[in-house]
Amino acid sequence: MLDKRDDIESVIAFLRKNGANQIDSIKILKEITGREVKDCKALLHSSKTWEDRRELDQQLHDLAEAVIKDLADGKS
C-alpha cells in the first residue's frame, strides 16, 4: 500500500498526466491507499501536481458553502 508522501505525489502526477481529473484521482487514491475520501481529497488538494488549481478550487468550495448556508437560512 502507498504511504509515503513522495510515492503518493508520484501517483497523483501520473494520474493527471494521463488525463485523470481530480474526482477520478481521489477515487483511485482511495482504492490504492485504503484511506478515507476526505483524506484523499486533502492529499490531492495539497499536492504539488494540482497546486495550479488550489486557489480556484478553494474559491469554489467557499462559494458552495456560502450558498448552502444561505439556503439553510432561508435566503434566496
VEXDREN-608159 format. One record per atom (N, C-alpha, C): residue number from 1; atom name; y, z, x. Coordinates in pm, 1 decimal, decimal comma. Layout:
{NUM 'CA' {Y Z X}}
...
END
This chain:
{1 'N' {-118,5 0,0 83,2}}
{1 'CA' {0,0 0,0 0,0}}
{1 'C' {125,2 0,0 87,9}}
{2 'N' {225,8 -68,7 43,5}}
{2 'CA' {351,8 -71,1 117,4}}
{2 'C' {424,1 61,4 101,5}}
{3 'N' {480,8 109,2 210,1}}
{3 'CA' {556,5 232,5 200,7}}
{3 'C' {680,3 232,1 289,5}}
{4 'N' {670,2 170,5 405,0}}
{4 'CA' {783,6 171,0 497,1}}
{4 'C' {896,7 84,2 444,0}}
{5 'N' {1017,0 131,0 464,1}}
{5 'CA' {1135,7 59,7 415,6}}
{5 'C' {1143,0 -82,6 471,8}}
{6 'N' {1111,5 -100,7 601,0}}
{6 'CA' {1117,5 -233,7 662,6}}
{6 'C' {1017,2 -328,3 598,9}}
{7 'N' {896,7 -277,9 568,2}}
{7 'CA' {794,8 -361,2 504,1}}
{7 'C' {839,1 -403,2 365,3}}
{8 'N' {896,1 -310,5 291,4}}
{8 'CA' {942,8 -341,0 156,7}}
{8 'C' {1057,6 -441,1 161,3}}
{9 'N' {1147,5 -424,4 255,6}}
{9 'CA' {1259,1 -519,3 271,1}}
{9 'C' {1205,1 -659,2 301,5}}
{10 'N' {1102,5 -667,7 382,7}}
{10 'CA' {1042,1 -797,7 414,9}}
{10 'C' {982,8 -863,3 290,6}}
{11 'N' {919,2 -784,8 206,9}}
{11 'CA' {862,1 -837,4 82,9}}
{11 'C' {973,6 -884,4 -10,5}}
{12 'N' {1077,8 -804,3 -23,8}}
{12 'CA' {1190,2 -841,2 -109,9}}
{12 'C' {1253,3 -972,2 -61,0}}
{13 'N' {1271,9 -984,0 70,0}}
{13 'CA' {1329,5 -1106,2 127,4}}
{13 'C' {1238,4 -1226,1 101,5}}
{14 'N' {1108,5 -1207,0 117,9}}
{14 'CA' {1012,2 -1314,3 92,7}}
{14 'C' {1018,7 -1359,3 -52,7}}
{15 'N' {1022,1 -1263,0 -143,5}}
{15 'CA' {1026,3 -1295,4 -285,8}}
{15 'C' {1151,5 -1375,3 -320,9}}
{16 'N' {1265,7 -1329,7 -271,7}}
{16 'CA' {1390,8 -1400,6 -303,6}}
{16 'C' {1390,1 -1540,7 -243,2}}
{17 'N' {1344,9 -1550,9 -120,1}}
{17 'CA' {1340,7 -1680,7 -52,7}}
{17 'C' {1252,9 -1779,2 -129,7}}
{18 'N' {1152,5 -1726,7 -198,3}}
{18 'CA' {1059,2 -1811,7 -270,8}}
{18 'C' {1089,5 -1820,2 -420,3}}
{19 'N' {1213,2 -1784,3 -458,3}}
{19 'CA' {1260,4 -1809,3 -592,9}}
{19 'C' {1243,7 -1697,9 -694,2}}
{20 'N' {1194,0 -1582,5 -652,6}}
{20 'CA' {1178,8 -1472,5 -748,1}}
{20 'C' {1316,4 -1413,7 -779,5}}
{21 'N' {1341,2 -1390,3 -907,8}}
{21 'CA' {1466,1 -1326,1 -945,3}}
{21 'C' {1449,5 -1174,0 -932,8}}
{22 'N' {1553,5 -1101,0 -966,6}}
{22 'CA' {1547,6 -955,5 -949,8}}
{22 'C' {1443,0 -890,9 -1039,4}}
{23 'N' {1433,3 -934,5 -1162,4}}
{23 'CA' {1336,4 -874,0 -1254,5}}
{23 'C' {1194,1 -900,0 -1208,2}}
{24 'N' {1165,6 -1024,1 -1170,8}}
{24 'CA' {1031,7 -1055,0 -1120,3}}
{24 'C' {1001,1 -975,8 -993,6}}
{25 'N' {1100,8 -961,6 -907,0}}
{25 'CA' {1081,5 -886,7 -783,2}}
{25 'C' {1050,4 -739,7 -811,2}}
{26 'N' {1118,3 -682,4 -909,0}}
{26 'CA' {1091,9 -542,9 -946,5}}
{26 'C' {948,9 -528,4 -997,2}}
{27 'N' {905,3 -621,4 -1082,0}}
{27 'CA' {768,8 -617,5 -1134,5}}
{27 'C' {665,1 -627,3 -1022,2}}
{28 'N' {689,5 -717,4 -928,4}}
{28 'CA' {596,6 -736,0 -817,2}}
{28 'C' {595,5 -611,9 -728,2}}
{29 'N' {712,5 -556,6 -698,2}}
{29 'CA' {718,1 -434,1 -618,0}}
{29 'C' {640,8 -321,1 -684,6}}
{30 'N' {652,6 -310,3 -815,5}}
{30 'CA' {579,6 -207,3 -888,7}}
{30 'C' {429,3 -224,6 -870,0}}
{31 'N' {384,0 -348,1 -880,1}}
{31 'CA' {241,2 -376,3 -865,4}}
{31 'C' {189,1 -345,8 -725,0}}
{32 'N' {265,1 -384,5 -623,6}}
{32 'CA' {212,0 -369,8 -487,4}}
{32 'C' {239,9 -233,7 -423,9}}
{33 'N' {336,6 -159,4 -478,8}}
{33 'CA' {365,6 -27,7 -421,3}}
{33 'C' {311,6 86,7 -505,7}}
{34 'N' {288,9 59,9 -634,8}}
{34 'CA' {245,0 166,8 -723,6}}
{34 'C' {356,8 261,3 -764,5}}
{35 'N' {479,7 224,6 -734,1}}
{35 'CA' {595,4 308,6 -768,7}}
{35 'C' {641,4 282,2 -911,9}}
{36 'N' {722,3 372,6 -962,0}}
{36 'CA' {780,7 357,5 -1094,8}}
{36 'C' {884,1 244,9 -1094,0}}
{37 'N' {908,1 186,6 -1210,7}}
{37 'CA' {1006,0 77,7 -1223,5}}
{37 'C' {1143,0 121,4 -1172,4}}
{38 'N' {1186,9 242,4 -1209,0}}
{38 'CA' {1320,0 288,0 -1166,0}}
{38 'C' {1330,1 295,9 -1013,7}}
{39 'N' {1221,0 333,6 -947,1}}
{39 'CA' {1221,0 339,3 -800,9}}
{39 'C' {1226,9 199,0 -740,6}}
{40 'N' {1153,3 106,6 -800,1}}
{40 'CA' {1154,5 -31,6 -751,6}}
{40 'C' {1291,5 -95,1 -773,6}}
{41 'N' {1353,5 -65,2 -886,7}}
{41 'CA' {1487,8 -115,8 -913,5}}
{41 'C' {1586,1 -62,7 -809,8}}
{42 'N' {1574,3 64,8 -776,3}}
{42 'CA' {1663,0 124,4 -675,3}}
{42 'C' {1639,9 60,9 -538,2}}
{43 'N' {1514,1 35,6 -503,8}}
{43 'CA' {1483,7 -29,8 -376,1}}
{43 'C' {1547,8 -168,0 -370,3}}
{44 'N' {1533,7 -242,6 -477,7}}
{44 'CA' {1589,0 -376,8 -481,4}}
{44 'C' {1741,7 -373,0 -476,7}}
{45 'N' {1799,8 -283,3 -555,8}}
{45 'CA' {1945,4 -272,3 -563,3}}
{45 'C' {2006,6 -235,0 -427,7}}
{46 'N' {1936,2 -153,5 -352,1}}
{46 'CA' {1989,1 -108,9 -223,0}}
{46 'C' {1942,4 -196,5 -106,3}}
{47 'N' {1865,7 -299,5 -135,0}}
{47 'CA' {1811,5 -382,8 -27,2}}
{47 'C' {1919,1 -468,9 37,8}}
{48 'N' {1897,1 -498,5 162,2}}
{48 'CA' {1987,0 -587,3 235,6}}
{48 'C' {1978,9 -729,8 178,4}}
{49 'N' {1861,1 -766,1 133,1}}
{49 'CA' {1837,8 -900,4 78,5}}
{49 'C' {1925,1 -931,0 -42,1}}
{50 'N' {1947,3 -833,0 -128,6}}
{50 'CA' {2023,7 -853,6 -250,6}}
{50 'C' {2163,6 -792,6 -243,5}}
{51 'N' {2211,1 -756,7 -125,1}}
{51 'CA' {2341,7 -691,3 -114,7}}
{51 'C' {2456,1 -779,9 -163,5}}
{52 'N' {2436,6 -911,1 -161,3}}
{52 'CA' {2541,3 -1001,4 -209,0}}
{52 'C' {2560,5 -992,8 -359,8}}
{53 'N' {2466,4 -934,4 -431,2}}
{53 'CA' {2474,6 -921,3 -576,8}}
{53 'C' {2505,2 -778,6 -622,1}}
{54 'N' {2507,1 -685,8 -529,2}}
{54 'CA' {2516,8 -543,7 -563,8}}
{54 'C' {2639,9 -510,9 -648,4}}
{55 'N' {2756,8 -555,8 -608,4}}
{55 'CA' {2879,6 -523,4 -680,5}}
{55 'C' {2879,0 -583,4 -821,4}}
{56 'N' {2840,3 -709,1 -832,6}}
{56 'CA' {2834,6 -774,6 -962,6}}
{56 'C' {2732,2 -706,2 -1053,9}}
{57 'N' {2616,6 -672,1 -999,2}}
{57 'CA' {2514,2 -603,1 -1078,5}}
{57 'C' {2564,6 -467,8 -1127,3}}
{58 'N' {2636,8 -396,0 -1043,2}}
{58 'CA' {2689,4 -265,6 -1083,0}}
{58 'C' {2792,9 -280,2 -1193,2}}
{59 'N' {2877,7 -382,5 -1183,6}}
{59 'CA' {2977,0 -407,4 -1288,2}}
{59 'C' {2908,9 -437,4 -1421,8}}
{60 'N' {2803,6 -518,2 -1418,5}}
{60 'CA' {2729,2 -549,4 -1539,8}}
{60 'C' {2664,7 -423,8 -1598,7}}
{61 'N' {2607,0 -342,2 -1512,9}}
{61 'CA' {2544,5 -217,1 -1556,8}}
{61 'C' {2647,4 -125,2 -1621,3}}
{62 'N' {2762,4 -111,1 -1558,6}}
{62 'CA' {2869,2 -26,4 -1611,8}}
{62 'C' {2918,0 -77,6 -1747,2}}
{63 'N' {2933,6 -208,4 -1759,7}}
{63 'CA' {2977,2 -267,7 -1885,7}}
{63 'C' {2873,9 -242,7 -1996,0}}
{64 'N' {2747,4 -261,9 -1964,2}}
{64 'CA' {2641,5 -238,7 -2062,7}}
{64 'C' {2641,1 -93,6 -2109,1}}
{65 'N' {2657,4 0,1 -2016,0}}
{65 'CA' {2662,9 142,1 -2052,7}}
{65 'C' {2781,7 170,8 -2144,0}}
{66 'N' {2896,0 111,6 -2114,8}}
{66 'CA' {3015,9 133,4 -2197,0}}
{66 'C' {2996,0 78,7 -2338,2}}
{67 'N' {2935,2 -38,4 -2349,2}}
{67 'CA' {2910,0 -98,3 -2480,4}}
{67 'C' {2812,7 -11,2 -2559,6}}
{68 'N' {2707,5 34,7 -2496,1}}
{68 'CA' {2609,7 121,0 -2563,5}}
{68 'C' {2675,3 250,3 -2609,1}}
{69 'N' {2760,0 307,4 -2525,3}}
{69 'CA' {2829,7 430,7 -2562,1}}
{69 'C' {2920,7 406,1 -2682,2}}
{70 'N' {2995,1 295,2 -2679,6}}
{70 'CA' {3083,7 261,6 -2791,2}}
{70 'C' {3005,7 243,1 -2920,7}}
{71 'N' {2891,9 177,3 -2911,9}}
{71 'CA' {2808,6 156,5 -3031,0}}
{71 'C' {2756,4 289,5 -3084,9}}
{72 'N' {2714,6 376,0 -2992,9}}
{72 'CA' {2663,5 508,2 -3033,3}}
{72 'C' {2773,2 592,9 -3096,6}}
{73 'N' {2897,2 572,3 -3049,6}}
{73 'CA' {3011,6 648,5 -3104,1}}
{73 'C' {3068,0 584,0 -3229,9}}
{74 'N' {3010,9 472,0 -3273,6}}
{74 'CA' {3056,1 405,0 -3394,4}}
{74 'C' {3176,2 317,3 -3375,1}}
{75 'N' {3210,0 286,1 -3249,3}}
{75 'CA' {3323,4 196,6 -3222,4}}
{75 'C' {3272,4 52,8 -3223,6}}
{76 'N' {3361,4 -40,4 -3256,6}}
{76 'CA' {3319,1 -180,0 -3252,8}}
{76 'C' {3408,4 -263,9 -3166,9}}
END
